[in-house]
Amino acid sequence: MTHADFHKEKMHDFYYKNGELYCEKVPLSKMIKKLGTPIYVYSYRTFTGHLAKLQKAFRSVRPLICYSVKANSNLAVLRTLVKKGAGLDIVSGGELFRAKKIHCQGKKIVYAGVGKTEEEIREAIKARILLFNVESIPELEQINAIAKKMRKRVNVSLRINPNVDPHTHDYITTGKSENKFGIDFESAKTIFVGSKRFSHAQVCGVHVHIGSQIETGDPFVEAFQKILEFIDELEVEEGIRIKYLNLGGGLGAIYSDENPQTADAFAKRILPLFKKRKCQLIFEPGRFIAANSGILLMKAIYVKKTAVKNFAIVDAGMNDFIRPAFYNAYHHLWPLKKRENAPQWVYDVVGPVCESGDFFAKDRELQEIKGGDYLAIMTTGAYGFSMASNYNSRRRACEVMVKGNTFKVIRKRETYQDLIRGEKASA
Ligand SMILES: *Cc1c(COP(=O)(O)O)cnc(C)c1O
């Protein structure tokens, strides 16, 4: 597929009209007037559109698409996607709590993570989730013991670490032997063969998730082929049938000039592998659905010129959006208002947090920025607000969902009182 083909697919609903930035039909200057900055703005249409693309591309195999909650866990986002037919992929008791809040059915929830606690396991059993994605033998023993105590039977998938390099950032690589995730093939086989000893945990699925922001089909194909060989071996040699095959997430989004596969291209590439397979396929997309469904609006407070740099200092910081600091991630910066014939200058766009890692762009050529101008960091719908913190005692931003010509605050901007909730001054 060529770059041009890719761009035929509409990527998101943020665009300029008469030099003004819009989300769907809302001019964002109007939102800023009402709410101030920083604001995370999400497009309902983009969110649901990406889910629909995946559903359509894979409709021939009717997969369960479990949106990965950690990418963007706002209740309104979860509810929107679940209403459109998604299930949820969770990684903690807190995410299970969110899933229950929006009434996601247990049978559409899968639960991964290397460190599930006793309490988290109990809650998940109570919620009758579809599958635990188990990452170690001690975890499986723990789940079995808890289920036994509760007199419940649970379904378990083994998360396999196929030792495949997804060619992405080290911090979001999860499918190589040195990563903490999953179980190697040999140990997994031993577990399957001896699985009768787990009286209350039915080991009936295989799970694989090799990393995030994977831009080509090759690492997926390599991992899935290994997994399928493993499944065939189990069936032929041991007579073990796999009921659920969870292929994880990891599909890339466009941040600058990447050219990741579309849902259709991905489906065309991998569906042939799964022809004539009877198991239920599961996907866990996070970034693919959420990343370009959101932007972060912020205001330039000062422009500081030094001998070597122009710093645009903005009112959002690394506590609001950590990807540049954490992964050295590139994100486009768009002005709220395009000025005709504005000069271009080179800027470091930095936040107010007391860390040199607190930047959104370095040496970036941008339309001239003046104090009081507004900017948008693009493609911040995934791993944006969900990774935000209160570092430097900064209140977390508000989140807003745009739907057509209306918008709604789906999380209020935090107050100073929120910052000290639960604290005591007397030691
Ligand atoms: C984070 C995660 C995902 C989602 O990854 P994306 O790259 O956002 O699609 C899916 N499955 C598991 C187990 C994860 O930990």
Ligand as a Chemical Component Dictionary entry (heavy atoms), coordinates in Angstrom:
data_LIG
# 
_chem_comp.id                   LIG 
_chem_comp.type                 NON-POLYMER 
_chem_comp.pdbx_formal_charge   0 
_chem_comp.three_letter_code    LIG 
# 
loop_
_chem_comp_atom.comp_id 
_chem_comp_atom.atom_id 
_chem_comp_atom.alt_atom_id 
_chem_comp_atom.type_symbol 
_chem_comp_atom.charge 
_chem_comp_atom.model_Cartn_x 
_chem_comp_atom.model_Cartn_y 
_chem_comp_atom.model_Cartn_z 
_chem_comp_atom.pdbx_ordinal 
LIG C1 C1 C 0 -1.241 -1.860 26.347 1  
LIG C2 C2 C 0 -1.812 -3.142 25.899 2  
LIG C3 C3 C 0 -2.583 -3.205 24.742 3  
LIG C4 C4 C 0 -2.839 -2.016 23.847 4  
LIG O1 O1 O 0 -1.720 -1.638 23.150 5  
LIG P1 P1 P 0 -1.845 -0.535 21.971 6  
LIG O2 O2 O 0 -0.482 -0.436 21.450 7  
LIG O3 O3 O 0 -2.332 0.708  22.600 8  
LIG O4 O4 O 0 -2.802 -1.076 20.975 9  
LIG C5 C5 C 0 -3.130 -4.423 24.406 10 
LIG N1 N1 N 0 -2.936 -5.526 25.162 11 
LIG C6 C6 C 0 -2.188 -5.498 26.280 12 
LIG C7 C7 C 0 -2.030 -6.733 27.069 13 
LIG C8 C8 C 0 -1.604 -4.311 26.690 14 
LIG O5 O5 O 0 -0.858 -4.284 27.792 15 
# 
loop_
_chem_comp_bond.comp_id 
_chem_comp_bond.atom_id_1 
_chem_comp_bond.atom_id_2 
_chem_comp_bond.value_order 
_chem_comp_bond.pdbx_ordinal 
LIG C1 C2 SING 1  
LIG C2 C3 SING 2  
LIG C2 C8 DOUB 3  
LIG C3 C4 SING 4  
LIG C3 C5 DOUB 5  
LIG C4 O1 SING 6  
LIG O1 P1 SING 7  
LIG P1 O2 DOUB 8  
LIG P1 O3 SING 9  
LIG P1 O4 SING 10 
LIG C5 N1 SING 11 
LIG N1 C6 DOUB 12 
LIG C6 C7 SING 13 
LIG C6 C8 SING 14 
LIG C8 O5 SING 15 
# 
